[in-house]
Amino acid sequence: MNPSNNKNEEPMNIEAALTGQTETKNASPEDALAQLQASKGTQDNKRKKKVKKIPASQLKKLEALRKELLESINSGKDQRFDTPQTFLYKAMSPEGKLENGTFIGVSKLDIYTFLTGEGFTVYSLSTSKVINFVYGQAGGKYSRMSVKDLIFFISQLETYIKSGITLTEAMRILSKQLKKNKKQHAITQSIVYYLTMGEAFSSALEKQVGAFPPLVINMIKAAEAAGNLDETLEDLGHYYEEINATQKQMISAMTYPTVVALFSLVIIAFIMIYIVPQFVNIYASAGAELNPLTVFVINTSTFLREYIWFLVGGIIGTIGLIVLAYKGSKAFKKQTQILMMHIPILGQIIIYNELTIFTKTFASLLKNDVFITESIEILSRITGNEIYKELMYDTMNNITRGEKISESFKDHWAVPDIAYYMLVTGENTGQLPAMMSKVSAYYQEQHRTIVNSLKALIEPILIIFLAVVVGGVLIAVVYPMFELYGNIL
């Protein structure tokens, strides 16, 4: 659809095409037009009743802005950009509320046509380098949607489409649902915009740069070719629900031990900095002889009181440097991951988690007819583990040479034998998606078991550590008091 072909009638055409009203579906063109005009008249009357609250002087200025905007659009001199730009707009919403907002698009005419079709009365539209810098980036880059937000987006969209609602109308409803969330509302509104411009759904998602993971975009693209969008959305919903459940399980497993560890450190620091010095003064005034354990505790207390902030600053600085090096250097990141993956229990948790995500994603992609080479490329972008990234690159090279996928996994230290042999079986029997699903289920259960075991192991260890350290410190500072009491008696 090209909005410039029919400037006068385009807003009407967009509204008629996208409202999805069943009562105009089987009517004659004249009846449909009459119903549409009556509907628009009713909306305009409602809007005018609400607009009365705006001062007449402000309305006059708004109408002047609107006139200037229409003259600019009708002149045909406005630039059509090659890449999407952030536009700043002022408009009256269908509910009669005056709004200032931003919208990402390629031309003033397209955005005006879209907003008008959505029931807005647009007064001004502008873009510039300053607007792109302040309100967004040219190209519309977003931060990645969280798993929780993706689950809501996918499940809601799946429900609407299975109910027989058209994709564009479903996205419009979803956009209204997310109006309170500015980021998601902007994303969904932009998707509706591209859909009304004739873009494919996968292309509209892809234009929300950074918002959607490659897995979603490529599976939607495959679904468009196969004509099974609702089934693909259902698969994606299940996939991200399982991913979310795994993440919650990890968080839940580590929350209690972390709280206990922090609580232990706070108690020990309090005793060493504030309690122990009180006993030192008593010992000094009484001239008591101190045993080696008490001397060690007193010296540690003195060190902490004098250098606590340097110690805290050093720990924070060291952690900060490690994080920066981990994010900035692939070599450091890889070596750190190799080290962590060779630590007993922790290494198994990492490997099982990576294998669960890899096999689950691979199975979903293959089931939705995504080519193997594209699937492997998507997998290499999903994982943040450098060892498994290299595995994916080796796999792509093997495929280009005509070799099997399993060749790169053979005798690799980060791939358990069970996973390798099940992959080989899937290749030989032609049942690779089904076999990957079984591998995913197996390692997800293994991951869940080992995380629960680790949680059960860490909790008593931390409690014993707290009891031993705190008890040891208390014994060290109290024992000399008993000796003094004995001498007095």
N, C-alpha and C positions, 0 to 999 in steps of 0.2 A: 504494500500500500504506500503510495506516495502522497503525503498531505498537500503538496503544492499543486496537484492537479485540479483540485476543486476547493478553493479556499473558503468560499461562502457556505458550502454545504457540508464540509468535512466534519465539524463538531457534531452535526446532526447524524451523519453517517456512522461515526464512531459510537455514539450513544445507542443508536439503533442496533448496531452489530454486536455490542457487548453487554447490553442489559439482560439479554436472555429471557425476556418476558414471554411466557407461553401464550398469553392471550392475543398477541399480534402474529403468532407463528402461522396460523392457518387463515388469517384474514386477507382481504384484498389489499393491494398496495395503498389505495386511497384510505381504507379503514385503518390500516396500520399507521399511516402518516397522521391521520386525525387523532388516533389514540396517543401517539407519541407526542404530538403538539399539545394535547390536553394535559398529558402527564407533565410535560415541561412547564406548561402554564401554571399547574398546581404547585410545582416545585418553586417556580419563580415567585408566586404569591407568598408562599411560606417564607422564602428567603427575604422578600421585601418587608414582611412583618418584623423579621428579626433585625434587618438592616436599619430599621427606624431608630434603634438604640444608638447608632453611630451619628455623631453631630453632622449637621448639614454641611458645614464648612469642610469637614474631613471627607465627606462623600464627594463634594465638588472637586477636591484635589485628586481623589481616587479616580473619578471619571476622566479627569484631565490626563492622568497617567495612562488610563486604559486607551483613550483616544490616541495618545502618542504611540503606545505599543502597537495598536492596530495599523496605524499609518506606517510604522517601521516594517511590520510584517507584510503588508500589502505592497510595499515598494519593491520587495523581492531582492533587496540589497544586503540582507543579513547573511552573514557567513555561515556556511555549513561545514563543520569541522570534520577532519578525518578521524580524530580520536574523541571519545566522549569528554565533555567539559562539565564543570560544576556551575549550574545557573542559580542565581538568587532570585526568588520570586515573591511577590506580594499578591495574595488572592483571597477571595471570599469562599469559604468552604460550603459544601451543600447544606451544612447545618446552620449557615449564616454567621460563621465565626471568621473574623479577619485573621489571616495567617501570614507569617513570614517564614519561608522555608527554603530549602535547597533541593535541587533536582539535577540528576546527571543525564545528559543527553548530547546529541550531536548538532542540534539547531534549535533556534528560538521557535520556529514554526512548528516543528514536531512536538516540542514540549507544550506549547500553547494549545495545539490541537488535542493532545492527550489530556491535559488538565481540564480543558473545556468539556471534553467527552466524559470526564469523571464527575462533572457537575460543578466545577469550580468557575468562579468569575475572576479571570486573571487581570490584574491591573498593571503589573510590571514584571519584566523578565530581563535579566542582564547577566553577563559573564565577563570575566577579565582575569589577568594573571593574579591580581591581588585576591579576587574572590576564590580562585582555585587554590591559592596558598593558604588563605584563612579558613575556608569552609571545607576544603577537601583537596584531593589531588586529581589532576586530569587523568582520566582513565578509571576513576572510581575505585580506588584500592580500599579494601576493608580488612579488618582483622578476622581470623578464622572463626567461624561459628562454633560454639561449644557443642559437645556431643548431646547434651541435654536439649539445646535449641534445635539441633538437627533432627532429633527424634520427634519433637513437637511439630516441626515444619513438615517432615515426611509423613508422619501419621495423619495429620490433619488433611494434607493434600490427598493422601490415599483415600481417606474417608469421603471427601467431596467428590472425587473422580468416580469412585465406585457407586456413589449415589446418583450418577448420571449428570453431574454438573460439568460444564465445559471447563477446560484447563484455565483459560483466561479468567472466567468468572470465579473459579475456585481460588485462583491466586488473588483476585480482587477481594474476596471474602477474607482470605487469610491475612491480607495486608491490613484490612480494617480491624481484625482481631489483634494485630500486633502494633496498633497505633500508639500505645503507651511506651513501647520500646522503640526509641528513635532509630537506632541502628538497623534493627530488623524490619521496621516499617519502611525505611529508605530502600533496603534491599528488595523487599517484596514489591514495593511500588515501582521500582526500576524494572523488575522482571515483567510486571504487567505492561509497562511502557514498551519494552522490546517485543513482547508478544503481540501487542496491538500494531506494532510496526512490521509485523510479518516474520519475525525471527522465530527459529525453532526454540523449543524449551531449553535444550542443552546449551544452545548458543547464548540464550538469555542468562542462564546460570553462569556460563563461562565469562560473561562480561562483568559479573560481580567479582572482580579480580580479588582473589584471596579469601573470599567468604566461604566458598564451597570446596571440599576436598576433591582431588582428581577422581577418586573412586565414584563419587556421586555423579559427576559430570559425564564420565565415560559410560557408566551403567545406564544413565538416562539416554545418552546418545544411542546405545545399542537397543534400548527399549523402543525408541522412536522408529528405528529401522525394522524391528520385529513386530511393532504394534501391540506391545504388552506393557504399557506404562504402569497400569495399576498393580500388576504382579511384581514388577521391578521395584516399585515403591514399597510394596509389602516386604520383599526380601531385604531392602535397604533398612526398613524400620526394624526388622528382627535383628539384623546385623548390628546396628548401632545400639539397640537395647542390650544385646549381649556384651558389647564393648563397654557400655556404661555400667553394667552389672559387675564386670571384671574390675573396672576402675574403683567403683564403690567398695568392692570387696578388699582391694588393696588399701584404700584409705581407712576403712573400718579396722583392718588388721593392724595397721600401724599407728592408729590414733591413741589407743590406750598405752602402749609401750612408750610412745613419744611424750605423752602427758606425765607418765610416771618418771621418765628419765629427767625431764625438765624440773619436775617437782623435787626430785632427789637432789639435783644440782643446786636449786634455790635453798633447800634446807641445809645442805652441807656448807654452802657459802655463808649463810646467815650464822650458823654455829661458829665457823672458823673466824669470821670477821667481828662479830658482836659478842658472842658468849665466851669464847676462849680467853680473850684479853682480860675479862673480869677475874678469871681464876689466876692469871699471871700476876696481877697485883697482889692477890692474897698470898700466893706462894712467895713472892719477893719479900713481903712484910713479915712472913712467918719464918723465912730462911729455910724452907723445906728442900730436901734433896729430891731431885726429879729423876725418874727412870728414863731410859732412852726413848721409849714410845711417847712419853709426855713431852720430852724435849723436841722430838720430831714434829709433833702436832703444834707446839708453840712456835717453832721456826716457820712452819708452813703458814700458820695464821699471820705471823709478822710479814712474811713475803706477800701474802694476798692483800693485806691492808695497805701495803706500800705500793704495790704494782698491779692492783686489780684492774684499773682502767687501761693500763698498758697491755695487760694480758687479754682483756676483752677486745681492745682495738686490734691487737695482733691476730686474734682468732677470726674476727670479722674480716680483716684485711686479707688474711690467707684464704678464707672461703671465697671472698670476692675475686681474688686473683685466679683461683682454681676455676670458678664459674666462667670468668672472662676467657681464660685459656681454653676451657671446654667448648665454649661457643665459637671462639675465633680460630681455633686450630684443629683441623681434621685429624692431624697426626696425634695430637695430645688426646683428643676425644676418643680416637680409636684405641690408643694404649690404655686409657682409663677404663673403657668398656671391656677390653680384654682382661684387665686385672680384676674387674668386678665379676666378670663371667667365670673366673677361675676360683672365686671364693666359694667354699662349700655352702650349700643351701641357697645363698643369695644368687649364685651363678645359675642354679637350676630354675629359680623363680624367673630370672631374666630370659633364659632360653625358652622355657615353657610359654611365657607370655608372648615372646616374639613369634614362636611357631604357631601359637593359637591365632594370632592376628594374621600371619602370613597365609596359613591354610584356609582360614575362614574367608578372607578376602579373595584369595585365588579361586576358591570354590564358587563364590558369588559371581565373580567376573566370568568364569567359564560357563556357568549356568545361564548367564544372560548374553551368551554368544559374543563376548568381547574376544578379539583375537589374542592368541597366546603372547605374541610379542608385545602388544599393547598392555596386556595384563601384567607381564613382568615389569614393564616400564612403570606402570602405576604402583606396583608393589615397591619398587625401588624408591619412589617418592614418598610413600606412606611411612615407611620405617625410618626411625631416627638413629638406628644402630648401624654404625659404619661397617661392621663385619657382615651383616646381612645385606647391606647395600652392595658390597663387593660380590656377594653371592649372586645377587640379581644381575649385576653387570656381566659376570662370568656366564650366567645362564643365557643371557641375550646373545653373547658371542657364540656360545655353543649352538644355539638355535640357528643363527646365520650360517654356521658351518654344516648344518644338517644333522647335528648330534641331538641326543635326547636331553630333556630337561634335567633328568636325574644325574647326569654326568658331573655337573658342578657340585652336587650335594654328596657325592661319594667320598667316604673317608674324611669328611670335614669335621673338625672337633666341635663345631657349634651345632651340628645336626645329629641328633640321636639316631641310632641304628633303626629303631622302630619307624621313625618318620621317613627315613631313606627307603626302606624296603616297601613301605606302603605306597610311597610315590612311584617306585618302580612297578609295583603291582598295578597301580592305576594306569600307568602308561601302557603296559603290556596288554591289559584287558580292555582298554578304551573307555574305562570308567573313571577317569581322572577327577572330574568334579565330585562324584559321590565319594571317592576314596579320600579326597581332601577334606570333605565334610566330616568323615569319620576320624581323620587325624586331628582335626580341629576340636571335635568333641572330646577325644581322648586326652589331649594336652590341656584343654580347658579344665577338665576334671583333675588332672595331675597338678595343675597350677593352683586350683582351689584347695586341694588337699595339702600341698606343701606350705601354702600361705597360712592356712589354719594351724598346721603343725608348728610353724615358726612363731605364730602368735602365742600358742600354748607354751612354747619353750621360752620365749623372751620374757613373758610376764613374771614367772617365778624367779628368773635370773635377776631381773631388775629389783624385785622385792628383796631378794637375798642380798644383793649389792647394797641397797639402801640400808638394810638392817645391819650388815657388817660394818659399813663405813661409819654410819651415824653411831652405832653401838660402840665401835672402836674408839671414835673420838671422845664420846662421853666417858668411857672407861678410863681413857688416857688422862682426862682432866679431873675426873672425880677420885680416882684411886689415891693420888697423893693426899687428898683431903682426909681419907680414912687413916692414912699413916700419921698425919698430924694429930688426928683425934686420938689415935692409939698412944702416941707419945705423951699427950696431955694427961690421959688416964694413968 
